[in-house]
Amino acid sequence: MNNITPLNGPCFESSEKPEKLVFLLHGYGDNAENFIPLATHLHNPELNINFYVPNAPSSIPQYPIGRQWFDLYPNGINYNEASPAEKEILKQDCLSSLNLIKDYINNLCIKYKLTHKDCFIIGFSQGAMMAFEFGKYINNTFAGCVLLSGRILPSEDHEKKYFIETPILIVHGDQDTVLEPKYFEEACEILKNHGFLFDSYLMKNEGHTVSAETLKLTKNFIKKYMT
């Protein structure tokens, strides 16, 4: 992938001097323009927050309007069946995207004179994987991290003492056929074993989607951790 073009995408800015910034990371095959409407649903006029939705750095072959944070099929092989060589490709893709996300967020923090503790990182599906990986990569405390219909990528290194102070919300549909509920259970186990503070919800009769109830949980989470 090795894309060094800075990330860009739409935003929902309600304040010239926000107290918090919310970053929304879309899923595989989606794009920021399609994902930005979530910001209007999460916006609370009582809270001083701006929302930002960057496009993932790479397009998907044969589907140019779809974007990806990393190639789910390195060398044409599904990640779950990948050899060490393919997993190394995926790892490098992730690192490239994480660096771009870092620059994107840091530039906005500088603009508004805010820190990572003033930032919420919210991801859906592949974006949720990136949201958690980003917290580990930066190893800092954020206002909050929200994982919607995602998973935590296998790793031997989840013990990041600053990131584990970040409140986490994890939500998943019990009828999800894209990322099965077993990944929700696996993620909860990882968070529990490594001492994270988290709230978890397995939503009944919901698939791989961001429902109105999920948006409500996320909105309440943001409000809870505004201070």
C-alpha positions in Angstrom: 0.0 0.0 0.0 2.7 2.5 1.1 0.5 5.6 0.6 2.1 8.7 1.9 -0.6 11.2 0.8 -2.0 12.9 3.9 -5.5 11.7 4.9 -8.5 13.9 4.1 -12.2 13.8 4.4 -15.3 15.6 5.5 -16.0 17.1 8.9 -18.9 18.3 11.0 -17.6 21.3 12.9 -20.0 23.0 15.3 -17.4 25.0 17.2 -14.4 27.3 16.5 -13.1 26.3 20.0 -14.1 22.7 20.6 -13.5 21.0 23.9 -13.3 17.5 22.3 -12.6 16.0 18.9 -14.3 12.9 17.6 -12.6 10.8 14.8 -14.7 8.3 12.9 -12.9 5.5 11.0 -15.1 3.9 8.4 -15.1 0.2 7.5 -13.6 -1.8 4.6 -15.2 -0.9 1.3 -16.8 2.3 2.6 -15.7 5.9 2.4 -15.7 9.0 4.5 -18.5 10.7 2.5 -20.8 7.8 3.2 -19.8 7.7 6.9 -20.0 11.4 7.8 -23.8 11.3 8.4 -23.1 9.4 11.6 -21.6 12.6 13.0 -25.0 14.4 12.7 -26.6 11.5 14.7 -23.9 11.6 17.4 -23.8 15.4 17.6 -25.2 16.8 20.9 -25.8 20.5 20.8 -25.1 20.7 24.6 -21.6 19.4 24.0 -18.7 21.4 22.4 -17.4 18.8 19.9 -16.2 18.7 16.3 -16.3 15.5 14.2 -13.8 14.4 11.6 -14.0 11.5 9.1 -10.8 10.7 7.1 -10.9 8.5 4.1 -8.8 5.3 4.4 -5.6 5.8 2.2 -6.2 3.1 -0.4 -8.9 2.2 -2.9 -10.0 -1.3 -3.4 -9.2 -3.0 -6.8 -12.3 -3.2 -9.0 -14.2 -1.0 -6.5 -12.6 2.5 -6.7 -15.2 4.2 -4.5 -14.5 1.8 -1.6 -11.5 2.5 0.6 -9.4 0.3 2.9 -7.0 0.8 5.8 -5.2 -2.4 5.0 -5.6 -5.1 2.4 -7.8 -7.9 3.8 -6.5 -10.2 1.0 -2.7 -9.8 0.8 -1.5 -11.7 -2.3 -5.1 -12.7 -2.8 -5.2 -14.7 0.5 -7.7 -14.1 3.3 -6.1 -12.9 6.4 -7.3 -15.8 8.5 -5.5 -18.2 6.1 -2.4 -16.0 5.6 1.1 -17.2 5.9 3.8 -15.1 7.8 4.6 -13.4 4.5 1.1 -12.2 4.0 0.7 -11.2 7.6 3.8 -9.1 7.3 2.2 -7.3 4.3 -0.9 -6.6 6.4 1.3 -5.4 9.3 3.1 -2.9 7.1 -0.2 -1.7 5.6 -1.5 -1.1 9.2 1.7 0.8 10.2 1.4 3.0 7.1 -2.2 3.8 7.9 -1.5 4.3 11.6 1.2 6.9 10.7 -1.3 8.7 8.5 -4.0 8.7 11.2 -1.4 10.0 13.7 -0.5 13.0 11.5 -4.2 13.7 10.7 -5.2 13.7 14.4 -2.1 15.5 15.6 -2.6 18.3 13.1 -6.1 18.9 14.4 -5.0 18.7 18.0 -2.4 21.4 17.3 -5.0 23.6 15.4 -7.3 23.5 18.4 -4.7 23.4 21.2 -6.0 20.0 22.4 -4.3 16.7 23.3 -5.0 13.0 22.8 -7.0 13.1 26.1 -9.4 15.3 24.3 -10.0 12.9 21.4 -12.5 10.1 20.9 -11.5 7.4 18.3 -14.6 5.6 17.0 -14.3 2.8 14.4 -16.7 0.5 12.5 -15.6 -3.0 11.3 -12.1 -2.6 9.8 -12.2 1.0 11.2 -12.7 -0.5 14.7 -9.6 -2.7 14.3 -7.7 0.5 13.3 -9.1 2.5 16.3 -7.8 0.0 18.8 -4.5 -0.5 16.9 -4.0 3.3 16.9 -4.5 3.5 20.7 -1.8 0.8 21.1 0.5 2.4 18.5 0.4 5.9 20.1 0.2 4.4 23.6 -1.5 7.4 25.1 -4.7 8.0 27.0 -7.6 9.1 24.9 -11.0 10.5 25.9 -12.5 7.2 24.7 -12.3 4.5 22.1 -15.3 2.9 20.5 -15.3 -0.4 18.6 -18.4 -1.1 16.6 -18.8 -4.5 14.8 -15.1 -5.0 14.8 -12.4 -7.2 16.3 -9.1 -6.8 18.0 -6.3 -8.1 15.8 -4.2 -11.0 17.2 -1.1 -9.7 19.0 1.3 -10.6 21.7 1.5 -6.9 22.8 -1.7 -5.5 24.3 -0.1 -4.2 27.5 0.2 -0.5 26.8 0.1 1.1 30.2 -1.1 4.6 29.0 -3.6 3.3 26.5 -5.3 1.0 29.0 -6.4 4.1 30.9 -8.6 4.9 27.9 -12.3 4.1 28.5 -13.6 1.7 25.8 -17.0 0.9 24.4 -17.5 -2.3 22.4 -20.8 -3.0 20.5 -21.6 -5.9 18.2 -24.6 -7.5 16.7 -25.4 -11.1 17.6 -26.5 -11.8 14.0 -23.3 -10.3 12.4 -22.2 -12.6 9.6 -19.3 -10.4 8.4 -17.4 -10.4 11.7 -19.1 -13.1 13.8 -20.0 -12.6 17.5 -17.0 -14.8 18.4 -14.8 -11.8 17.6 -16.8 -9.7 20.1 -16.2 -12.4 22.8 -12.6 -12.6 21.9 -12.1 -8.8 22.1 -13.9 -8.6 25.5 -11.6 -11.4 26.8 -8.5 -9.5 25.6 -9.7 -6.2 27.2 -10.5 -8.0 30.5 -7.2 -9.9 30.6 -5.2 -6.7 30.1 -7.0 -4.5 32.6 -8.9 -2.2 30.3 -12.0 -0.2 31.6 -14.7 -1.1 29.1 -18.5 -1.4 28.5 -19.7 -4.1 26.2 -23.0 -4.7 24.4 -24.0 -7.7 22.3 -27.1 -6.4 20.5 -29.9 -8.8 19.9 -31.2 -9.4 16.4 -28.6 -7.0 14.8 -26.2 -7.7 12.0 -23.1 -5.9 10.7 -24.5 -2.4 11.0 -24.6 0.8 13.0 -28.2 0.8 14.4 -30.0 3.6 16.1 -29.6 1.9 19.4 -25.8 1.6 18.8 -25.7 5.3 18.0 -27.5 6.0 21.3 -25.0 3.9 23.3 -22.1 5.7 21.5 -23.6 9.2 22.1 -24.1 8.4 25.8 -20.6 7.1 26.0 -19.2 10.4 24.6 -21.3 12.4 27.0 -20.1 10.3 29.9 -16.5 10.8 29.2 -16.5 14.5 28.1 -14.6 15.6 31.2 
